[in-house]
Amino acid sequence: MIDGVAVRPLKRIADERGEVRHMLRRDDPHFKGFGEIYFSTAKPGFVKGWHLHKKMTLNYAVVAGKIHLCLFDAREKSKTRGEFQEMTLGGENYALVTVPPGVWNGFEADGDQEAIVANCSDVPHDPVEIVRAAPFVKDIPNRWRAKVGR
C-alpha cells in the first residue's frame, strides 16, 4: 500500500426505504479539515486521470456505480516511491479512500453504468495546485481497462 493512502470501510444503514451511507465526520480522527465537497461522474469507456494535488488531501467515496481507482506514488522522499496501487470501489465495497498530496490518481467506471464519486477535500480547489498528465503517459504505470482518457 502507498504510504499515506488509507482505505476505511464505511457504514451503511439500510431498510426497505433505501440507505444512509456515511462518508466523513469532523470528529473522525482522520479528518484534516474542510475545503470543499464535489461529485465527479465517470462514464464507462473513459479514463479520468492522471492528476495529483500539491496541497490537497482527497477523500473519495463512490456513492453510485463502481470505479477502478489507480494510484501511483512519485513523491521523491516517500518510502513507497514508485509503487502502484489499484482497487475497485463502490457497490459492496463502500469505503473512504484517503489520497495524500503528491500521489497520482485517476479512475474509470467499472462496468457498464456511470459512477458517481464524492470527494471531501481538505482545501478548496485551486487550479494552480493541480498537475495533470495523460492517462497513458509512459512514466506512470497503468492498468486501465478503457481505451479513451482525458
Backbone torsions as a table, in degrees:
resi	resn	phi	psi	omega
1	MET	NA	141.8	179.8
2	ILE	-69.4	134.5	180.0
3	ASP	-56.8	126.7	178.6
4	GLY	93.1	-15.4	175.8
5	VAL	-82.6	133.4	178.8
6	ALA	-131.3	140.0	175.2
7	VAL	-119.0	119.1	-177.7
8	ARG	-122.2	119.3	175.7
9	PRO	-58.8	142.5	-178.5
10	LEU	-110.9	152.9	-177.6
11	LYS	-79.9	137.3	174.1
12	ARG	-125.3	131.4	177.9
13	ILE	-117.4	114.1	-174.7
14	ALA	-118.7	146.5	168.0
15	ASP	-146.5	-170.6	-175.2
16	GLU	-64.3	-17.3	-179.1
17	ARG	-86.1	-20.7	-175.9
18	GLY	144.6	-151.3	-175.7
19	GLU	-133.8	152.8	163.1
20	VAL	-108.2	128.9	179.5
21	ARG	-118.8	115.4	178.2
22	HIS	-74.1	155.1	177.9
23	MET	-132.8	-60.9	-173.9
24	LEU	-158.1	136.6	177.4
25	ARG	-119.7	150.0	179.8
26	ARG	-66.2	-19.6	177.9
27	ASP	-95.5	6.8	171.5
28	ASP	-67.7	137.6	-178.7
29	PRO	-62.1	-22.6	-179.0
30	HIS	-93.3	0.8	178.3
31	PHE	-76.1	120.6	-177.9
32	LYS	-93.3	-27.4	-176.9
33	GLY	151.5	163.8	-177.2
34	PHE	-101.9	127.4	173.2
35	GLY	-112.2	-56.5	176.3
36	GLU	-168.7	161.5	171.8
37	ILE	-120.3	133.4	172.8
38	TYR	-142.7	165.0	179.4
39	PHE	-119.7	136.5	178.8
40	SER	-121.8	134.0	176.7
41	THR	-102.3	150.4	178.1
42	ALA	-128.1	120.4	178.6
43	LYS	-89.5	143.9	178.3
44	PRO	-56.6	139.8	177.1
45	GLY	92.1	-3.2	-179.0
46	PHE	-124.7	146.0	176.1
47	VAL	-103.2	134.8	173.5
48	LYS	-109.5	95.7	-177.8
49	GLY	163.3	173.0	-1.8
50	TRP	-87.1	152.1	168.7
51	HIS	-154.4	156.1	172.8
52	LEU	-139.9	155.9	177.8
53	HIS	-112.0	138.8	179.3
54	LYS	-77.0	-32.4	-176.1
55	LYS	-123.1	-27.8	-170.6
56	MET	-79.7	134.2	168.3
57	THR	-95.9	130.3	-179.7
58	LEU	-97.4	146.3	173.3
59	ASN	-132.8	96.2	-175.8
60	TYR	-92.1	139.9	168.0
61	ALA	-142.9	135.8	-179.6
62	VAL	-95.4	113.9	-174.6
63	VAL	-94.5	-15.3	176.1
64	ALA	-151.6	139.9	-178.2
65	GLY	74.4	-161.6	178.7
66	LYS	-139.6	152.2	175.9
67	ILE	-128.3	157.4	168.8
68	HIS	-105.1	108.7	-176.9
69	LEU	-99.9	131.0	177.6
70	CYS	-121.3	139.2	-179.3
71	LEU	-130.7	144.9	176.9
72	PHE	-141.3	127.5	-178.0
73	ASP	-93.3	108.3	177.8
74	ALA	-112.1	13.5	-178.3
75	ARG	-69.8	128.6	-174.8
76	GLU	-58.9	-39.3	-175.1
77	LYS	-100.6	13.3	-178.5
78	SER	-82.2	140.7	177.6
79	LYS	-72.7	-12.5	176.9
80	THR	-111.7	23.0	178.8
81	ARG	-52.6	133.2	178.8
82	GLY	89.5	-5.5	-179.8
83	GLU	-81.8	143.3	177.4
84	PHE	-112.9	139.3	179.5
85	GLN	-137.6	139.1	177.2
86	GLU	-139.2	154.7	179.6
87	MET	-160.6	159.2	173.0
88	THR	-104.3	130.1	179.9
89	LEU	-123.5	150.8	178.9
90	GLY	106.5	174.6	-177.1
91	GLY	61.5	-128.1	179.8
92	GLU	-72.1	-19.0	178.3
93	ASN	-97.9	68.6	178.5
94	TYR	-86.6	111.2	-173.8
95	ALA	-148.6	161.1	173.3
96	LEU	-100.6	125.7	176.7
97	VAL	-112.8	120.6	178.3
98	THR	-98.0	126.1	-179.4
99	VAL	-118.0	116.8	-178.1
100	PRO	-75.2	164.2	175.8
101	PRO	-57.2	146.8	175.4
102	GLY	88.7	-1.0	179.1
103	VAL	-103.2	122.9	175.9
104	TRP	-63.8	138.8	177.5
105	ASN	-147.2	155.0	176.7
106	GLY	-167.4	164.9	179.9
107	PHE	-152.9	165.4	176.6
108	GLU	-143.4	155.0	175.6
109	ALA	-62.7	139.5	176.7
110	ASP	-106.5	106.3	-176.2
111	GLY	113.7	-163.3	-174.2
112	ASP	-108.5	16.6	176.0
113	GLN	-123.2	152.1	177.7
114	GLU	-62.9	142.3	177.8
115	ALA	-110.3	151.1	175.6
116	ILE	-119.7	122.4	-178.5
117	VAL	-112.2	126.8	174.4
118	ALA	-96.0	139.9	174.4
119	ASN	-128.4	124.8	172.5
120	CYS	-109.8	99.9	-176.1
121	SER	-92.4	161.9	-177.9
122	ASP	-89.5	-10.6	175.0
123	VAL	-136.6	151.6	177.0
124	PRO	-65.3	151.7	178.4
125	HIS	-57.9	136.0	176.7
126	ASP	-138.3	113.8	-175.6
127	PRO	-60.7	-17.4	179.6
128	VAL	-76.9	-25.8	-175.5
129	GLU	-95.6	1.2	178.5
130	ILE	-101.9	141.5	176.6
131	VAL	-119.8	134.4	-178.5
132	ARG	-119.2	150.0	175.0
133	ALA	-142.2	155.4	178.7
134	ALA	-64.2	148.9	-177.7
135	PRO	-61.3	-27.3	-174.6
136	PHE	-112.9	29.6	177.9
137	VAL	-65.8	142.3	-173.4
138	LYS	-72.5	-20.9	-177.2
139	ASP	-78.8	-12.3	-179.2
140	ILE	-120.6	119.6	178.2
141	PRO	-64.7	152.3	177.3
142	ASN	-151.2	159.1	174.2
143	ARG	-132.4	42.0	-179.2
144	TRP	-61.8	140.5	176.4
145	ARG	-90.4	-34.0	179.1
146	ALA	-75.4	162.5	-178.4
147	LYS	-109.2	-8.1	-176.5
148	VAL	-119.1	137.6	179.9
149	GLY	-138.0	168.1	176.6
150	ARG	-149.4	NA	NA
